[in-house]
């Protein structure tokens, strides 16, 4: 894309508990929001051009604390949906068996998962390679913090909750996103996303919608 300067700002919160970690499944999930800005040469923020959310799931910490992994896999609705596809839920199996079998000769380096729940880039900056740069930057920043990256390839223009949002800031954002100008046929838009993520080094061995990759599958591609 043309020579423009962008910056990603990350934010997340964590409660300070009096007790030991492990009283709640969300103790093992970092919900990380990020925003992407166009900047000038001095680094001043000019315009928000993208945003998204990562759920960093700390399965390694849960195992060290003896916390039930099935509870962590059910920490939120979106995590439960993803876990139902990627992991084993049977008591007589290891939750990581499907992943180990798929990556038989080079398994992920840790059990921690970064789940890219949403990624949005406004219409003005789509089709210029910015999405790929964002994904690469996310995976570089969390390179040693996640053994596996997961995303769900669902076209946001078909998300009813987004279209029905009435909050003024969200309405303004939806206009910038230009959802109405995106592919209106669901199957076509989903197929476009599938191809996009496959070209970036992600695979969907277990389900049409859920794509996964080890960090070096993408960074060193």
DOFI-997043 format. One record per residue (C-alpha): y, z, x. Coordinates in steps of 0.001 Angstrom, whole numbers, plus 524288, in hexadecimal, padded with zeros to 5 digits. Layout:
YZX/...
//
This chain:
800008000080000/80E3E7FEED8042F/81347808E980DEC/816BD8146F80536/815EC822D880858/80E1F82BF57FF99/80A7783A4680006/80041842467F8BF/8039E8501D7F489/7F822859257F17C/7F850865B57E97E/7EE7286FA37E49D/7EE2C87DD47E09F/7E490888D57E33C/7E40E896317DCB7/7E3988A23E7E561/7D8528AA3B7DFE5/7D5CA8B89E7E25D/7C7238B68C7E243/7BE7E8ADD37EA59/7BE2089F437E823/7B46089AF17DE09/7B83E8A1087D11C/7BB9E893BF7CB4A/7B659885F87CDE7/7C449881477D044/7C49C88A427DC32/7BD2287F2F7E28F/7C5E1873FE7DE2C/7D2F4870487E421/7DA9E868447DA39/7E3C08604C7E2D5/7EE9B8584A7DCCC/7F57A84DEC7E4D9/8014D8453D7E318/804A8838E07EA87/812E6835D27ED7A/81A6882A697F2F6/8236982F6D7FDCA/82E9182A25805BB/82E898297981487/833328379081539/827DF83C5580CF5/82FD083F74800D4/8285B83D977F428/82D29831F57EC4E/8235D82FCC7E169/816568352F7DCC4/80D0B829AF7DCE1/7FFCB8302D7DB10/7F89A83CAC7D827/7EB04842247D67A/7E1EC84DB67D6F5/7D6BB851EE7DFBE/7CCE385C7B7DC68/7C789861967E93B/7BAA08681A7E5BD/7B688872647EFAC/7A7D8872637EDFC/7A6138777B7FBEE/7AE2C883977F905/7A6E4885B67EC3A/799D7885487F338/79E8188EC07FDC4/7A32B8980B7F302/79686896D27EB51/79DC4891867DF7F/7959D889507D605/797ED87B067D935/79552876F67CB36/7A10C87F287C71E/7A98E8784A7D13F/7A4A786B237CC4E/7A94886F587BEC8/7B69B874527C356/7BE2E86A367BB6D/7BAED85F7F7B1B8/7BD488548B7BB78/7B5B285B547C64C/7AA5C85DE47BCFC/7A9EE84F847B927/7A9EB84B4F7C754/79FE38558F7CB5B/796B6851717C07C/795EB8440D7C6D0/795E6847427D54D/78E53853F57D693/7812A859B67D301/78189864487C89F/77302867CE7C897/76FF38756A7CDA1/764C3870827D61B/76D568669E7DD56/778A18676C7E6CA/785728634B7E079/78818859EB7EBEC/77AED852C47EB51/78029846337E534/78B09845597EF5C/781C4847E77FAB9/7785583D9F7F5BC/783088336A7F47A/788C98365D801E8/77B3683824807BF/77E678347E815C4/78C40839E5816A9/78EF5844A680CB4/79CB6849D780A1C/7A165853B181424/7A42185E6980A23/7A13B862207FC13/7AF8C862897F84E/7B409857CC7EF12/7C173851DB7ECE9/7C1FC84C667DF2A/7CD56842E97DD89/7CFB68452E7CF1D/7DBA983C877CD67/7E3A4832F17D564/7EF6782BE07CFA7/7F8D98223A7D5D5/8045881D2E7CDD9/8049480EE17CA05/80F4980B097D3A4/806CF80EA57DF4E/7F95880A7F7DAB1/7F2817FEF37E0D6/7F8C68017E7EE22/7EE22809847F493/7F478816B67F208/7E8AA81C177EAAF/7DFDC819607F642/7E98581FDC7FF89/7E9FC82BE27F6CD/7DB1B82D037F62B/7D9FD82B84804EB/7E47A835D080725/7DDF283F697FDDF/7D10783DC5804DB/7D75B83F3781230/7DE9184BC580E6C/7D213851DE80900/7C8FD84B73812C2/7C213857CF81762/7C3BD85EF480A6A/7BB088565A801F1/7AD8E8512E804C9/7AE31848507F8FE/7B8DB841A97F129/7B68E83E857E2DB/7BEBB8373F7D8E3/7BD0B832987CAFF/7C0BE824667C8CE/7C6E9825987BB67/7D28B81CCE7B7F1/7DDBD825F57B48C/7E3E781C377AB27/7D85281F247A244/7DA3682DF27A2C8/7DE97831C579519/7E41083EDD799B1/7ED95837F37A2BF/7F25C82EA979857/7F47C839B278E85/7FC2584275797E6/80981845AA791FB/80FC584D6979D13/81BF0846267A182/81888846287AFF2/80AF7840CD7AD0B/81072836627A3E3/819C7831FB7AEA4/80E83831AF7B848/8061D829C07AEEE/810FE81FAB7AE04/8117681E937BCD9/802B081D5A7BD26/80361811C17B3D2/7F660814C77AD5A/7F8E280A7E7A2EB/7F963800007AD6C/7EC1B803B17B300/7DF3E7FD5D7AF28/7DCE6800C47A0E2/7CE787FD797A0A5/7C735809D87A49D/7BB828033E7AAEF/7C4087FA097B2DC/7CCF6805037B775/7C14180D677BB2A/7BB1D802127C28B/7C7D0800517CA12/7C77F80E9D7CE14/7B93880DA47D1FD/7BC38802587DB1E/7C82D809247E07C/7C0BF8155D7E49B/7B4DE80E0F7E9A6/7BDC78063F7F2A3/7C34F8132D7F797/7B5CD817FB7FBB7/7B1C881FF57EFBF/7A48181E957E91F/79F7F8221F7DB93/790DC8246D7DD67/78EE982DCF7D201/798298294D7C74F/7A11E81DE87C428/7AD838261E7C407/7ABCC82FF17CF06/7AE3782B147DCC7/7ABF1832A37E93A/7ADE98315C7F7D6/7AD2D839818040F/7BAA183A1280AA2/7B6B38316581605/7B1558271580CA1/7BF728241380915/7C7A48286C814AD/7BFC5820DD81ED0/7BCC48154D815ED/
//
